[in-house]
């Protein structure tokens, strides 16, 4: 019975959808799905979650052959390709991040391709995205930075916004000093100012710790230059 239900699910998933939204099950689709070997894979149970975990961990560990195996195991068992594409997109941001920002672009393109043409044609698009994310340099700095910021956002959810970065939309807001002390960064030589953008309670807090992996090495140099520039110029302002 399980095998029959799995086959039926594969038929419905792979059958073309007509303009009126109905699913057109043809003899060819049925024969194609019946010819496939039924794999050990329960889309709605423990195996479903364990296999996608194996795919994610393989990509995170840069094991391209293992990642391809788990991808194929899911697709050939009839897994929804868009569900896989969403997980690959998450891995591109969480495990690659700024080490290679193009990984997210590749993953999103694969998602759109899977959505546009479906299975079986989109298997190669998903394979390309999985391989790219797996082989890309790794950095979880974006993920960890957000988690740190999230923790403070929950703790300091009522921290006042600095006056300089408040927008004065009304006359009353102008009278209250909203926007007072604001400096337009593009009017400065370096396109940076010493203006405080963080609430007083969190001023000086650091969430982002860049790595030296891939492109993030360049971002790290830029980030450190900015922080050093602000430190030097704030000190100069204090000594005036």
BAKE-968308 format. One line per field, with one value per residue: residue number from 1; x, y, z of N, C-alpha, C in turn. Coordinates in pm, whole numbers, plus 50000, padded with zeros to 5 digits. Layout:
i = NUM:...
n_px = X:...
n_py = Y:...
n_pz = Z:...
ca_px = X:...
ca_py = Y:...
ca_pz = Z:...
c_px = X:...
c_py = Y:...
c_pz = Z:...
//
This chain:
i = 1:2:3:4:5:6:7:8:9:10:11:12:13:14:15:16:17:18:19:20:21:22:23:24:25:26:27:28:29:30:31:32:33:34:35:36:37:38:39:40:41:42:43:44:45:46:47:48:49:50:51:52:53:54:55:56:57:58:59:60:61:62:63:64:65:66:67:68:69:70:71:72:73:74:75:76:77:78:79:80:81:82:83:84:85:86:87:88:89:90:91:92:93:94:95:96:97:98:99:100:101:102:103:104:105:106:107:108:109:110:111:112:113:114:115:116:117:118:119:120:121:122:123:124:125:126:127:128:129:130:131:132:133:134:135:136:137:138:139:140:141:142:143:144:145:146:147:148:149:150:151:152:153:154:155:156:157:158:159:160:161:162:163:164:165:166:167:168:169:170:171:172:173:174:175:176:177:178:179:180:181:182:183:184:185:186:187:188:189:190:191:192:193:194:195:196:197:198:199:200:201:202:203:204:205:206:207:208:209:210:211:212:213:214:215:216:217:218:219:220:221:222:223:224:225:226:227:228:229:230:231:232:233:234:235:236:237:238:239:240
n_px = 50084:50193:50386:50220:50086:50301:50380:50151:50161:50396:50312:50111:50263:50443:50287:50162:50016:49710:49568:49336:49393:49370:49504:49675:49687:49864:49905:50172:50303:50225:50343:50612:50653:50589:50795:51006:51228:51108:51207:51355:51197:51016:50803:50659:50749:50993:51217:51212:51283:51536:51688:51692:51833:52076:52151:52183:52388:52591:52638:52721:52955:53113:53111:53076:53002:52853:52646:52525:52434:52236:52062:51977:51857:51633:51495:51447:51279:51053:51029:50916:51040:51062:51064:51309:51469:51424:51558:51820:51860:51849:52080:52272:52276:52310:52539:52732:52712:52860:53103:53086:52875:52742:52648:52394:52251:52274:52136:51878:51815:51801:51583:51379:51389:51311:51054:50946:50977:50963:50982:51087:51291:51408:51595:51865:51915:51881:52085:52308:52294:52320:52577:52729:52687:52789:53062:53150:53339:53319:53122:52966:52906:52710:52475:52535:52575:52321:52177:52290:52217:51942:51894:51957:51772:51536:51574:51622:51391:51255:51434:51533:51535:51817:51829:51941:51906:51638:51345:51197:50884:50668:50568:50567:50742:50976:51000:51051:51305:51375:51593:51792:52131:52188:52388:52449:52583:52679:52766:53013:53373:53473:53236:53129:53026:53060:52830:52595:52417:52314:52114:52164:52208:52324:52541:52849:52835:52910:52816:52876:53126:53353:53487:53787:53736:53706:53541:53475:53700:53784:53569:53600:53834:53745:53541:53689:53844:53649:53550:53781:53827:53604:53653:53894:53819:53609:53747:53905:53709:53630:53852:53853
n_py = 49880:50122:50153:50179:50419:50594:50579:50682:50940:51031:51026:51224:51445:51470:51494:51703:52030:52165:52459:52526:52448:52181:51846:51666:51344:51120:50822:50785:50922:50767:50519:50593:50661:50418:50264:50344:50273:50204:50392:50384:50596:50820:51067:51215:51158:51039:50962:51146:51391:51323:51270:51516:51656:51523:51602:51882:51891:51768:51955:52168:52063:52056:51829:51716:51487:51330:51510:51524:51261:51246:51439:51322:51093:51195:51329:51123:50969:51107:51349:51683:51920:52200:52221:52114:52299:52528:52464:52448:52711:52829:52715:52835:53097:53068:52903:52969:53243:53562:53481:53392:53556:53503:53248:53246:53367:53173:52963:53074:53109:52842:52765:52916:52803:52540:52589:52686:52485:52235:51881:51613:51775:51983:51868:51890:52160:52188:52020:52162:52389:52274:52163:52395:52542:52358:52339:52596:52850:52856:53030:53122:53367:53559:53436:53394:53659:53772:53622:53711:53982:53951:53850:54073:54250:54147:54179:54454:54584:54819:55022:55358:55527:55684:56040:56165:55989:55975:56026:56326:56368:56527:56861:56872:56666:56774:56991:56853:56779:56575:56420:56598:56680:56508:56378:56368:56094:56078:56330:56354:56308:56040:55904:55827:55875:55991:55964:55853:55560:55349:55249:55407:55221:55010:55098:55057:54786:54472:54266:54142:53930:53898:53645:53507:53378:53310:53561:53709:53785:54019:54180:54182:54332:54583:54630:54642:54864:55067:55061:55131:55388:55527:55507:55653:55911:55977:55996:56213:56410:56424:56534:56792
n_pz = 50000:50079:49881:49658:49715:49719:49453:49330:49430:49308:49043:49038:49115:48901:48676:48411:48455:48356:48188:48325:48578:48644:48685:48447:48394:48216:48012:47955:48165:48384:48317:48322:48592:48715:48632:48777:49047:49369:49632:49963:50138:50312:50260:50442:50692:50935:50779:50573:50699:50794:50564:50428:50616:50597:50342:50376:50571:50428:50223:50382:50482:50260:50097:49806:49658:49835:49883:49630:49610:49815:49723:49479:49581:49710:49501:49313:49460:49452:49587:49655:49440:49484:49757:49823:49689:49840:50076:49985:49915:50167:50280:50121:50213:50490:50533:50344:50273:50291:50204:49951:49787:49551:49561:49671:49465:49262:49386:49411:49142:49066:49217:49094:48840:48895:48978:48744:48540:48662:48762:48541:48446:48598:48760:48695:48733:49007:49089:48998:49163:49419:49398:49357:49596:49776:49706:49738:49921:50279:50523:50817:50917:50863:50952:51230:51307:51274:51463:51703:51693:51694:51950:52112:52008:52102:52373:52407:52306:52331:52318:52274:51957:51817:51802:51574:51360:51331:51140:51040:50989:51042:51155:51432:51498:51399:51573:51802:51762:51591:51366:51415:51404:51205:50944:50605:50457:50191:50137:50238:50223:50251:50245:50482:50822:51165:51296:51537:51517:51656:51941:52264:52469:52340:52203:52045:52044:51894:51633:51394:51287:51066:50847:50692:50465:50120:49928:50148:50279:50156:50221:50495:50527:50437:50623:50865:50810:50800:51067:51206:51102:51201:51474:51505:51414:51587:51819:51759:51746:52012:52128:52039
ca_px = 50000:50284:50446:50116:50062:50419:50373:50044:50211:50492:50235:50045:50367:50510:50191:50147:49895:49646:49539:49227:49442:49357:49625:49654:49762:49866:49958:50318:50345:50205:50445:50742:50661:50587:50925:51106:51243:51056:51317:51321:51185:50881:50800:50591:50791:51128:51317:51205:51362:51675:51758:51719:51940:52199:52187:52231:52517:52690:52673:52796:53087:53179:53119:52991:52949:52746:52535:52458:52364:52114:51971:51919:51770:51506:51425:51402:51171:50934:51021:50880:51165:51067:51099:51455:51528:51420:51664:51948:51867:51884:52221:52356:52288:52355:52669:52826:52699:52943:53225:53056:52735:52681:52585:52251:52197:52265:52029:51750:51791:51758:51446:51290:51387:51230:50916:50903:50967:50934:51054:51224:51391:51476:51694:51999:51926:51902:52219:52404:52291:52375:52722:52789:52685:52878:53203:53183:53401:53214:53120:52834:52909:52580:52382:52567:52555:52177:52134:52331:52132:51808:51891:51952:51646:51432:51601:51613:51288:51202:51546:51503:51611:51894:51762:51999:51856:51491:51293:51099:50776:50569:50624:50587:50865:51085:51013:51108:51447:51399:51686:51895:52264:52203:52488:52429:52712:52726:52825:53147:53477:53482:53099:53106:53025:53071:52695:52552:52295:52272:52064:52271:52235:52396:52650:52975:52810:52954:52747:52938:53267:53383:53594:53878:53703:53657:53524:53458:53829:53782:53468:53659:53927:53663:53472:53786:53883:53538:53547:53898:53803:53508:53719:53990:53751:53534:53846:53942:53598:53632:53966:53839
ca_py = 50000:50236:50164:50228:50560:50668:50586:50776:51074:51064:51052:51354:51548:51485:51517:51845:52100:52236:52600:52542:52405:52037:51767:51577:51220:51046:50686:50795:50961:50650:50420:50644:50651:50277:50205:50388:50191:50268:50408:50393:50740:50856:51212:51280:51101:51052:50952:51275:51490:51279:51281:51657:51692:51469:51689:52011:51871:51737:52082:52245:52000:52060:51693:51730:51358:51294:51603:51480:51137:51272:51510:51224:51003:51264:51357:50998:50914:51188:51466:51809:51990:52334:52208:52098:52426:52622:52425:52485:52856:52857:52678:52934:53215:53034:52836:53032:53384:53662:53421:53390:53598:53449:53120:53272:53392:53043:52887:53135:53077:52702:52764:52967:52704:52429:52637:52709:52366:52116:51757:51577:51863:52073:51798:51940:52293:52167:51962:52271:52473:52195:52153:52527:52572:52263:52367:52735:52873:52857:53128:53136:53495:53627:53366:53422:53802:53796:53561:53802:54100:53908:53839:54208:54312:54097:54234:54600:54613:54955:55116:55475:55549:55808:56154:56198:55902:55980:56104:56427:56371:56631:56978:56837:56587:56869:57067:56762:56759:56459:56447:56695:56620:56416:56411:56285:56033:56103:56463:56349:56255:55895:55851:55773:55977:55938:55972:55735:55498:55247:55302:55430:55100:54912:55164:54984:54641:54412:54143:54080:53892:53841:53546:53536:53281:53360:53705:53777:53842:54158:54249:54198:54446:54703:54644:54686:55002:55154:55067:55206:55527:55584:55517:55763:56040:56005:56040:56349:56498:56438:56617:56930
ca_pz = 50000:50084:49748:49567:49747:49675:49307:49297:49460:49203:48921:49053:49119:48772:48568:48376:48499:48245:48211:48424:48709:48665:48660:48333:48409:48090:48017:47956:48300:48470:48284:48366:48738:48753:48597:48875:49167:49488:49726:50105:50162:50354:50244:50553:50819:50989:50673:50502:50772:50808:50436:50400:50708:50541:50229:50428:50636:50323:50160:50482:50498:50130:50043:49688:49615:49928:49860:49508:49638:49892:49633:49387:49657:49733:49375:49251:49542:49431:49674:49593:49410:49542:49899:49824:49646:49955:50170:49924:49927:50307:50300:50052:50299:50626:50539:50252:50306:50225:50148:49807:49775:49429:49592:49690:49332:49196:49452:49375:49002:49062:49271:48990:48733:48942:48980:48606:48454:48740:48737:48578:48385:48692:48843:48667:48794:49151:49105:48982:49283:49529:49378:49376:49739:49845:49676:49769:50052:50381:50631:50880:50988:50847:51042:51370:51330:51292:51589:51810:51685:51731:52096:52166:51964:52192:52507:52404:52206:52349:52322:52190:51834:51827:51739:51444:51253:51327:51027:51082:50889:51078:51222:51572:51505:51380:51698:51903:51730:51507:51257:51457:51406:51093:50841:50486:50429:50054:50131:50297:50135:50261:50243:50616:50926:51302:51350:51611:51464:51751:52069:52363:52546:52259:52130:52054:52036:51768:51597:51276:51294:50934:50833:50580:50361:49992:49909:50276:50318:50107:50302:50628:50519:50428:50752:50966:50776:50843:51213:51250:51063:51296:51604:51499:51398:51707:51917:51719:51782:52156:52165:51987
c_px = 50087:50346:50346:50090:50179:50418:50266:50089:50309:50419:50173:50148:50426:50415:50178:50014:49838:49614:49431:49266:49430:49485:49596:49743:49751:49923:50110:50372:50335:50314:50583:50758:50661:50721:51033:51109:51191:51166:51267:51316:51040:50873:50741:50639:50937:51233:51327:51296:51509:51753:51788:51828:52074:52246:52248:52370:52627:52734:52759:52938:53164:53202:53025:52929:52836:52623:52455:52379:52232:52013:51899:51823:51634:51427:51369:51293:51044:50919:50988:51006:51174:51103:51249:51522:51528:51531:51802:51969:51906:52032:52314:52378:52350:52500:52775:52829:52788:53076:53211:52908:52666:52613:52434:52182:52176:52149:51891:51715:51743:51615:51347:51278:51299:51082:50861:50881:50941:51021:51003:51331:51471:51580:51835:52020:51953:52040:52326:52411:52353:52527:52791:52798:52782:53025:53246:53255:53293:53234:52978:52822:52778:52480:52409:52546:52406:52128:52172:52243:51989:51792:51879:51822:51531:51448:51578:51508:51229:51313:51518:51593:51687:51827:51811:51942:51704:51447:51185:50992:50675:50640:50654:50717:50988:51110:51075:51254:51478:51489:51795:52030:52287:52304:52467:52564:52768:52787:52967:53245:53478:53346:53064:53101:53042:52935:52655:52419:52236:52213:52178:52309:52322:52512:52781:52959:52848:52881:52821:53087:53305:53496:53687:53853:53652:53652:53512:53589:53837:53684:53522:53753:53851:53595:53567:53832:53776:53538:53664:53882:53711:53574:53813:53919:53663:53628:53891:53834:53594:53741:53958:53808
c_py = 50126:50260:50223:50376:50647:50687:50686:50920:51122:51100:51191:51467:51576:51512:51666:51901:52180:52379:52621:52490:52256:51965:51664:51454:51139:50906:50689:50829:50842:50546:50463:50627:50506:50210:50243:50295:50268:50273:50416:50541:50773:51008:51284:51232:51126:51053:51083:51378:51452:51295:51426:51709:51644:51554:51820:51995:51839:51864:52165:52194:51992:51921:51685:51597:51311:51382:51562:51352:51163:51350:51412:51131:51067:51282:51229:50929:50998:51307:51591:51891:52130:52329:52193:52230:52528:52591:52462:52636:52897:52827:52780:53057:53182:52984:52891:53182:53475:53608:53407:53426:53544:53315:53137:53297:53261:52962:52941:53107:52932:52688:52807:52869:52586:52465:52649:52579:52237:51996:51692:51676:51945:52001:51852:52080:52280:52109:52070:52357:52401:52187:52286:52560:52483:52300:52510:52746:52895:52968:53135:53269:53572:53569:53402:53570:53832:53740:53649:53927:54068:53901:53976:54278:54270:54156:54384:54645:54753:55060:55233:55483:55680:55920:56180:56113:55889:56068:56199:56441:56483:56749:56950:56759:56676:56948:56982:56729:56637:56498:56545:56625:56522:56468:56315:56226:56064:56242:56466:56284:56103:55825:55781:55889:55910:55938:55842:55685:55394:55312:55314:55302:54999:54972:55089:54833:54589:54280:54067:54056:53824:53740:53590:53440:53350:53511:53779:53835:53989:54240:54276:54319:54578:54733:54698:54828:55100:55172:55149:55355:55595:55604:55637:55897:56074:56053:56183:56451:56525:56535:56759:57028
c_pz = 50000:49946:49648:49588:49701:49524:49264:49321:49354:49073:48925:49050:48982:48655:48539:48423:48382:48285:48317:48562:48736:48627:48553:48344:48280:48111:48028:48095:48394:48445:48334:48516:48785:48727:48696:48996:49288:49594:49869:50142:50194:50356:50366:50689:50853:50878:50593:50568:50782:50677:50402:50493:50655:50423:50280:50492:50535:50252:50254:50496:50367:50070:49924:49644:49705:49906:49737:49530:49711:49809:49541:49460:49681:49604:49313:49332:49531:49522:49593:49567:49471:49690:49913:49790:49759:50054:50115:49935:50070:50331:50235:50138:50434:50630:50444:50274:50224:50175:49997:49791:49651:49452:49609:49555:49257:49254:49414:49229:48987:49114:49163:48873:48771:48941:48838:48529:48529:48706:48609:48529:48485:48777:48821:48726:48945:49177:49093:49108:49402:49518:49403:49525:49815:49827:49707:49903:50156:50485:50686:50954:50977:50945:51188:51403:51355:51425:51708:51813:51729:51884:52161:52128:52055:52332:52512:52301:52219:52357:52227:52067:51849:51745:51597:51331:51255:51211:51077:50973:50917:51144:51368:51589:51486:51507:51809:51874:51648:51390:51293:51469:51292:50992:50725:50444:50290:50038:50186:50200:50134:50253:50375:50714:51062:51371:51420:51558:51559:51876:52170:52437:52471:52181:52153:52047:51898:51746:51486:51297:51164:50937:50719:50465:50234:49984:50042:50328:50277:50190:50442:50630:50515:50562:50859:50939:50823:50994:51266:51219:51165:51433:51608:51496:51518:51817:51888:51759:51932:52201:52113:52100
//
